């Protein structure tokens, strides 16, 4: 099967998942794709690796760039990914089960902050990325925004753009785009985090780190009207992010390139 045929097959398997309807996931996806499309041609011809793929929640979006392979160290969501018909492997981000230079696009979406050695993960991303290929990363921003959500997700760190850029540059990546995300909801989100801190107001959400029955962390639900409003806000921001980097937000989106091989 060619990359294009595999891409079309994946799209036919699954057009939308429940997460796509949640304002946070939808907003991240819109912003992410708008930023990637400015740098990486969505031609369906590339080899794509999704590190920390979980149940494959981003496969149907990443397939616009090519044939997607996923890897995750947790076998529970991989069961769901395989039921969806996706090509996924069990393995760690610090020791990826792939040859050097295997992928033109590597995604590391809200994954590296879970790892004890983030530099080891970024080195592996560099190794499996083809010369001239791209790495796209999303991470939570600002340690002072640490909340119960970080605990539920077993995060180790939250980042600033400067910290992330320095780590990528030290490994050899060249940053092409770097922006904070969720800028427009930042005052509301930051205020809610600070208000809840040290209180009993945190929502009870399922997490595989604390609940054997869960395969992924449950997103905090929003009432339908609020979800619609926030979806509109994040969609608006995603259009801004096509062209402009934002100065603050609750998360970071970064696109970096591995330099072409020197002849």
N, C-alpha and C positions, 0 to 999 in steps of 0.2 A: 504494500500500500504506500502511495506517495504521501509526502507531507500534506499536500493540498487535500487528498482524499481523507486522510486522517483528521484534518481540520474540519472538513465538512461533516464527517461522521460524528465527531465530538459535539458539534453544534446541533446536529439532529438529535443526539441523545438527551440533551438538556439545554433548554433555552433560558430558564429562570429557576432560581431556588428561593426559598423563603427569606433567606438573608438579604436578597436583592431588594426586598420591600422595606427593610429597616433603614431609617434615614442615615445612620452612621455608616453602615456598610455600603449603601448606595452612593453616598457622598464621596467616600473614599474611592470607590470604583470609578465614578465619573471624573474625579480630579486626576486619579492615577492614569487613566487611559488618555485623557486630554494632554497630559504632560508627556507621556510616552510617545504618543502619535506625532509630536513635534520633533522627535529625535529618531524614532525607530519606525520604519515603514510597516504598516499593518497589512503585509502582503500574503500572510498565511504560509510562507515558505521557510520560516526559520525553525531551528531546533530550540525549544524553550524548556527550561528547567524551573519548576516551582519548588523551592526549598521550604520545608515546614508547611507542606500543602494541606495537611489535615484531611478533610473529607473531599478535597478537590473543589472547594467553594469558588475558587477563582479560575478554574479550568475553562469554563465556557466564555470567560472574558479574555483570557490570555490566548485562546485559540485563534483570535484574529491575527496573531503574529506568526503562528505556525503550529507544529505538532508538539503537544505539551506532555512532559514527563514530570511526575511528582515524587518527592521523597519526604518521609517524616519518621521520627523515632518512636511515635506512638502507634501501636498496631490497631487500636480501636477505631479511629476515624478512617484508617486505610480500608477497613472492611466496607464502610459506606462508600468510599471512593471507588472501590472495585465494583460494588453493586451498580454504581453509576456508569460503569464501563470505562473507567480511566486507567491509564498506565501509571501505576505508582509502585514505589519500592520502599522497603523499610530500611532506614539507615540514619546516621547522625549527620548534622550539618558540619561537624568538625572533621568528618572522615567520609566524604561523599563517595558512593559506589559508582563513579563514572571516570572515564579517561580524561586526560588533560585536553582542554580546548574543545569540549564536546558540544557546547551550546552557544548560539549567537545571542540569546537573551536569557538571563538568569534573574529570577525574582526571589526576593527575600522579604516577604510581606508580613510585618509584625511578628517576626521570628527571632531575630538576633538578640533582642532584649531578654529572651528566655534563657540564653546560653551563658555559662560561666566564663567562657573565653571567647569574647566577641571577635578578637583579632584572628583567632584560629578559624572561625567561621568565614570571615572576610577573605582570608588567605585561600580557603578552599573555593570560595566563589571566584576568585581571581584565577585559580588553577583550572577550573572546569569551563571558564568563559573563553570563547575563541578570541584570538587577536582581532581587534576592531569591534568586538561584541559589547553588549551593554549589561550592566547590573542595575536593577531597580529595587530600591529599598524603601520600606515604610517602618518608622519606629515611633513610639510615644515620646513626647517632648517634655523637658523640664522636670528635674527631680522634685522641685517644690510642688508639682502637681500630683505627687504620689498619693494614691488612694486605695480603697478596698478593691477596685478593679485590677490594680497591679498585683495585689495579693492573690486574688482569684486566678489570675493568669500566670502566677509564679514568675513574674518579671524580676530581673536582676537590676536593670537600669532604665532610666529615661534619658534622653539625649538633648543636646543643643545642636544647631547646624554646624557650629564651629567644631565641636567635639567629633561629630560624624565625619566631617570633611577631612580633618586631620588624620583620622584613622584610615580612611580610604586612600588618601594621598600617600601615607606611609607605606602602604602595601603596593601602590603602583597605579591605582585607578585615577582617571582624570574626571572630575565632577563636571557634568554638563548642565544639569539643573538641580537646584536644591531650594526647597521652599517649605515653610511651615504650612500646615493644613488645618482646617476648622478654625480659620481666622474670624469669620463672622459670628460664630457661636462661642468664641473664646471667652468673652466676659461672663456669659451665662454659665458655661461649663466650669470655668475656674472658680466662679463664685459658689456654685453648687458643691464642688469638691471641698472648698475651704469651709463651707457651712456644715457639711456632713462630718468633717474631720473630728474625731473624738466623741461622736454622738452615736446613738443607736438608730440612726436614720438610713443606714446603708441597706439597699435592697438585698434580699436573699436570692442569689443566682446560682444555678448549677455550674459546677466546674469539675473537670476530670481529675484535677489535682486534689480534690477533697471528696469526690463522689464517684464511686466505681461504676455507676450506671451511665454517666455522661461521657460522651466522646469529644465534646468541645465546650468551651465556656459560653454560657447563655448570655446573649446581649440584653441589656436592660430594656424592657419593653416601654414603648411610649404610646399614650392614647392616640387613636387614629387621627384626630384633628391636629394634635401636636406633631405627630409623625409626618403628616402632609406638609405642615408649615416648615418644619426643619428640613425635610427633603427639598423643598423649594429653595431654602436658604443655601443648602450645600450644593444644589445644582447651579445656582447663581455663582457661587464661589468657584466651582469647577470651570466655568467659562472664563473667569478672570485668570485662573491658573494656566490657561492656554498660553498666556503672554507675559504674565507678571508674577514674580516671586513675592510671597507675602511675609511680613516681618515677624509674625508671632502666630501661635496656634497650639492646639493640644497634641499635634503629631507632626511628623516631618515626612516629606516625600523627596527622594533623591534618585537621580539617574546619573550613572557614572559609566565611563567607557574604559575598556582595557585597550591600551595603545596597540596599533598595528605592529606586527612583527617587523623588525628592521631587516632589510635585505642585505 
